[in-house]
Amino acid sequence: MRRGLYWLALAGALAVTPLWARAQQSADALASKAVRKQTAAVARQRAEVQRLQRDVAAQESGSRVAAGRLKQQDAEIAELQRQLQTAQQSGAAAGKGR
């Protein structure tokens, strides 16, 4: 009787081992697929971050150029205002001298 139970237990263990191995392979395949999916998602996100960084750099460059132009225009306006004030003062002085 004991010997019969032993062989029955051994046969059960041998029958379950391939099923367990197959289930493990299936789980490993799913895990591997999930890792590949996550790796691809990270690569896409990294590419998007790089694209956004390039866009920001281009916008910052454009802003610096525009700020430089505004500064130059401000200097030109200030010079024209000085010239106008000088001309008005010269005209007023010439009018008093008459």
BELGI-V532258 format. One line per field, one symbol per residue. phi: phi as a letter, one per 30 degrees, with the letter a starting at -180 (. if undefined). A space follows every 50 residues. Layout:
phi=???
This chain:
phi=.dddddddddddddddeddddddddddddddddddddddddddddddddd dddddddddddddddddddddddddddddddddddddddddddddddd
